[in-house]
Amino acid sequence: MSGSDTIAALATAPGRGGIGVVRVSGARVAEIARELVGQLPSPRLASYLPFLEADGSHLDQGLVIRFVAPHSYTGEDVLELQGHGGPVVMDMLLKRILALGVRVARPGEFTERAFLNGKMDLAQAEAVSDLIESGSEQAARAALSSMQGAFSLLVKELLERLIHLRIYVEAALDFPEEEIDFLADETIYQQLDELKKALLDVQRSARQGQLLKEGMSVVIVGRPNVGKSSLLNRLAGHDAAIVTEIAGTTRDVLREQIHLDGLPLHVIDTAGLRETDDLVEKEGIRRARAEINKADRILVLIDDEVGLSAEVQQLLDSLPSDIPRDRIHNKIDLSGRSTEIKQSEAGTEIWLSAKADVGIELLREHLKSCMGYRQNSEGNFTARRRHLHALGLAQKSVLAAEQVLRERGAGELAAEDLLLAQRYLNEITGEFSSDDLLGCIFSSFCIGK
């Protein structure tokens, strides 16, 4: 598919620079090139030529590169003009091109055309934006991995397993005269188990990729006056929260967005969790519970002098079981304990002092690790919430297919559930996507990409 219009946009960031690039894509590229530089440059060769005004005078001069469809970024004929990077010069060049009947590209339209013309799938197209917006080396490498097809390959492998399973089920339905009881064959259940495990593995990797891209939401919880606000201040690097010795100082939810080696971390301080008759504090605790249920991770702060009291155990038991949590033993400056991080049956436990700024680096390194930071980033890829949502729906459909097969022997219903699972996976790569979804995704891109 090619857009009927020829489009153009400034492909470099606004402002002054040594070089500015204007990109043109569409069927009229050859005509535009002849008008603008007086000739048709050879494909894929850089030519140093003057950029001409309508009267033949020189507007600027620079490098011109022409790409012929389908061997271009968009899959269409493309012209790239590299001139001097002053905003006035770039504006003059773009106006000259638009005067030739070209329109300004919408945000993300070049990449949208690349997707529509089969140059990349939807997950790869989204990774282009992720790479541009990446805030750390780890995130950039992960986005590049997705752009090169690492995530798409995993989805493709899932689809192959799913299609093979569908063929097995539907063939048995289509040929009942063969008198083969496919439900008695354990092969189908073995394939279902393998598919479920593969889906869980991809979901786990995608969740890590989503944290690399969007950051991790961490909620600090604990009893009143245990040092939650002090810890928030240490992680933020400034006094974001009021700290006093009075229990219940924090009445509302406090949010801070910080970066750990470029990885975004959303830290949320909450009101101390306890029984209270104070109406304002009650509302703060209600809001704290709401934030806890939305968190990617929970930091449970424990006063190391008090230890694991009955109240703390009650708090731990009240937390959602499906959200990862770490136990942070604070106030070791008072208990006399040394800094330490270890793994136990309860998960990760860290001993530190927020007030004395001791052991905070252990927590920072642990949180970086939870977000997918590691020296060797091989195997990482970026993912988005919509990808996780689609994988989750596919997993539910596969589980539903297994249930109706085992409990009711309903092959027709199982086939329909497997078809739904396939459709959800196809949404990730864009083989099945609504126009509304495409519009939402590409509108978030920068102009010129």
N, C-alpha and C positions, 0 to 999 in steps of 0.2 A: 504494500500500500504506500502510495506517495501522496503528500499533500498537494493540492492543486495550486497553491500559492508558493511563490519563491519568497523566502524569509531571510532577514538579516538582523544581526545584533552585535553589539560590542561584546567580545568574549573575554576581555581582560577587566580587572577591577576598576571602578571609577577612580579618577585622580590622576596625578602626574606620574609618568614613568618613562624609562628609556624607550620602551616599545609598547604599542597598543595594537590589538588584533581585532579586526572585524571579520565576522564569519557570515557567509551567504550560502544558502542551500535551496535547491529546487531545480525545476526544469529549465529556467531561463539563465542559468549560470554562465553558459557559453556566450550568450548575448550580452550579459552584464559585463563580462570580462573584456569583450571587444570594445564596448563603449568606454569602459573605465581605464583600461591600460593600452588600448589601441591595437591589441592582438589577442590571439587565443594561446595562452601559455601551454607548453607541453605538460601532460599529466604527471603529477608526482615529482616534478622538478621545480626547485625554487628559482624564480627569475627576479632580478633586480630591475624594477621598471617604475616610471613615473605614474602617479595617479592623476587622471585628467579631469578637468572641469568640462562642462558642456561646450564651452567655446574653444577647447583644446589647450587652455593654459594649465600649468601644473598646480595641482592642489597639494601634493606631497609626493614623496617617493619612498619605496621600500620593497619588501619581498612579497611576491605573489605566488601562491601555490594552488594548483587546480587538481581536484580529485574527481574522477569519473565514476559514475554509478556502475556497479554496486560497491565499488572499492573505496568507500568513504565512511566516515563516522555515522552519518545518517542513512547511508544506503542510497542517497541521491547524489546528483552532481553537487560538488561543494567548492567554494572559492574562499581562500583565507588570505587576507590582506594585512601585512605586518608593517605598520607605519610608525611614525614618531608618536610617543605616548602622551602628548599633551591633550587635555580635555577638549580644547577648542579644535585642534586638528582632527581628533577622532570624531567630534560632532560634525565637522564639515564633511568628512569622508562618509559618515553614515547618512547624512542628509543627501549627499550626491547619489548614493545608491538607492535611497528611497524615492528620489525623484525619477528614477528609471522604472518605477512601477513595482518596486519590491515593498513588502510590508515588514514592520517590526515584529520579530518573533515573540511569542508569549513565553513566560517563564517555563523553562524545561522543554520547550518545543523541539529543540534539536535532538535531545535524548528520546523524547516521545516518538519522533519519526524513526530514530534508530530501532526502537522497540517494534513499532508497527511494520517496519521493513525487514524484521527478522535478524537484525544485527546483534541483538541481545534479548534475553528474556526479562520479565518484569523485575525479578529479584536482582539481576545484574544492573538494570537501569537504576533501581533505588540505591544500589551500592555506589553509583557514580556520585550521587548527592552526598552519601555518607562519607565518601573519601574527601570531598571538598570541605565538608563541615567538621571533619575529625579534629579532636582537640588534643590528641596524643599520638605518639609513634605507634603504640599498640593498636589504637583505634584505626589509624591509617592503614596499617598492615592488614588488619582484619577486613576493612572495607575493600582493599585491593584484592584480597582473597575471594571475597564475595563477587566482586566485579569480574574476576577471572573465571567464575563459575563453580567455586567450591560448594556453596550452599545449594545451588541449582542441581549439582551432580547428586548430592544426597537425596534431594526431593525426587529426582529422576529414578534413583534406585528404589525408593519407596514405591513409586508409581509402577515400576516394573514388577515388583513383588505383588502389588495389589491387582494389577491387570492379570497376572498369571493365576491368582486365586479366583478372580471373577470368571476367567475362562473355564476353570475347573468346575465351579458351581453351576454356571449357566449351561455348560455342555451337558451336565447331568440332567438339567431341567429340560433341555431341548430334545433329548433322546431317551424318553422314559421307556420306550419299547425294548431297550437294551437290558432292562431289568437289573440295573446296577444300583445297589443301595449305596450312594456316595456318602451318606451319613455314617455308614458303618466303617468307612475308610478313615483311619486316623491321620492320613496324609493331610486332609483339609485342616484338621485342628493343629497339626504341627506347623503348617504354613501360617495359620492365624497367630500362633504363639510367636513365631519368628517375626511376623509383621508387627505385632504389638511391641516386641522388644526393640526392633529397629526404629519404630516411631518414638518410643521413649528416649532412645539415644539421641535422635535428631532433635527432639524437644529440649533435651538437656543442653545440647550444644547451642541451639538457637537462643535459649534463655540466657546463656553466657554471652552470646553475641549481642543480644539486646541490651544487656547491662553495659557492655563496652561502648555501645552507641549512645544510649539514652541516660546512662548512669544508674546508680543504685540508690533506692530510697531506704534509709536506715532510721529507725525510730528508737530513741533512748527511753527506756522505761525503768521504773524502780519505785521504791518506797520514798516518801517525802524526805528531803534533806540528805539524800544519799550522794549528791554531787553530780546530778544530771546536767544542770546548767553550766557547771564548771567544765565538764567534759565537752559540752557543745562549744564553749568559748575556746578551749584548747584546740579543738579540731578546726574551728573557724579562723583562729589566729587573731581574734579580737573579742572584745566584750559584747557579744551579741545578746546575752541574757543577763538579767540582774541576779547577782549571787548574794544571799544573806544566810545567816544562821537560823532564820525563822522558817520553820516547816511550812510548806504550801505557798511559797513565794510565787512559783510559776502557776498561773491560773489558766493560761491559754496555750495554744500550740505555737511554738516558735520554729521557724524554718530558716535554714542556712544552706546555700549551695556553695560548695567548696570544690577544689580540684586537687586530686592526688596524682602527681605526675601527669596532669592533663586529663585524668579520668574524672568525670563529673560525679559528685557524691552529694545527695540530698539528705541532709541531717535534720531530724525533727526532734525537738525537745518537748516533752509532755509534762503535764501535771503529775505529781506524785500519786500513785494508785493506793488508795486507802478508803476506809469507810469514813464518811463525814456528813455533818448536817448543814454545812455551809453551802448555800445554793449556788454561789459563783464557782466554788471549788468543784461541786458536783458536775456542773456543766463542763468545766475543764477536764474532768476525768472522763466524761462521756465522749468528748472530742478526742481525748487520748486513745480511747478504745477504738474509735472509728479509724484513726490513723494507723493503729497497730494492725488492723485487719487489711489495710492496703499496702503494708510495707513489704519490701523485698527481703529485709533482714531486721532482726530485733536485737538490740544491745540491752541486756538485763544488767543493770548496775546494782551491785551488792556492796554494802558497807563491810569491809574486811575485818573491822573490829567486832562487828556483830555476828558475821558469818551467815550461814544458811538457817535463818530462824523459821519458825512456823509461818510467820506472815510472808516471808520471802517465798517459801515453798508454795503457799496459797497463791501468790502472784504468778509463780511459774506455771502452776497447774491451770490458771485461768487464761493463759496465752494460747493463740491458735497453734495447733500441733503441726500444721502444714507449712509454717513459715520458719526458715532457719533462724536460730538464735545463738548468741554467744553470751557467756557469763563474764562480766567485767567486774573484777574485785577491786574496788576503789579504796582510797584512804590508806594505802600501805605505809604512808609516812607516819601514820599514827599506830598501825598494827605492828610495824617493824618487819614486815614481810618484804622479800626482795622481788624485783620485777621478774616476771616469768610468763611464758605462753606455753600451754600444753593442751593435748587432746585427751579427753576423758569420755566416759559414757554419756555425759551431759553435753558433749560437743567441745567447742573451743573455749578455753578459759584463759583469761589474761589478768595479771595482777599489775596494777598501776596506781599512780596518784595524780589525779587531774590538777589538784591545787599546787603540788610541787613540780608538775610537768615532768614526771618520771614514768617511763614505760609507755608514753603516748606513741612513740615511734613504732613500738610493737603492734599497737592497734592499727596504725596507719598502714603498715605493711600487710597486716591480715586483711584489711578491707580492700586493699589493692588486689590481693590474691583472689578474694571473693568476686571481684569484678572482672577477673580474667587476665590480670596483669601477670606476665611472666617473661623472663628474658627470651625464651624461645617461644615465639608466638605461632609456630607452625600448627595448622589445624584450626586456628581461630577464623571466624567469619562474623560479619555483622548481621543482625536480624532486627526486625521491627515487631511491634506489638501485634500487627495484623498477621504476621507470619506465625507467631505463637498461637494466636486465636484460631487460625486455619488448621494448624497441626493438632490443636486440642479437639476441634470439631471432627477431624478425621479419625482421631483416636476413639472418640465416643461412638462414631459410626461403626468402626471395626468391632468394638466391644458389643455394640447392639447386634451386629451380624452374628457374632459368636453366640450370644445369648439366645437368639431366636432359633439358631441351628440346634443347640444343645437341648433347649427346653421344649421346643415346639416342632422341630424338624421342618421348619418353614423355609425351604430353599428360596422361594420367590422373594420373601421379605429380606433374607440375607443378601441376595443379589442386589436388591434396591439399596440396602445400607452400604454395601461395598461401592456401588456406583456413586453414592453421596460422598463417601470418603475420597474417591478419586477426584470428584469435582472440587472438594475443599483443597486438596493438594495442588490441583491445577490453578487455583486462584493465586498461589504463591508465585508461580512462574508466569502467570498471565495467559495461559492457554484457555482459561475460562475466567473472564473478568468483565464486570459491568463498566459502561462508559463513565458512570459517576465515580467509580473507584479510580480509574485512570486519570480523570480530571483532578481528583483530590491529590493523587500522588505527584503528578508532574507540575501542578501549580505551586508546590513547595520548593521547586528548583529555582536557582538563580537565572536571570535572563542571560542568554548567550550560551547556555549549556543544554 
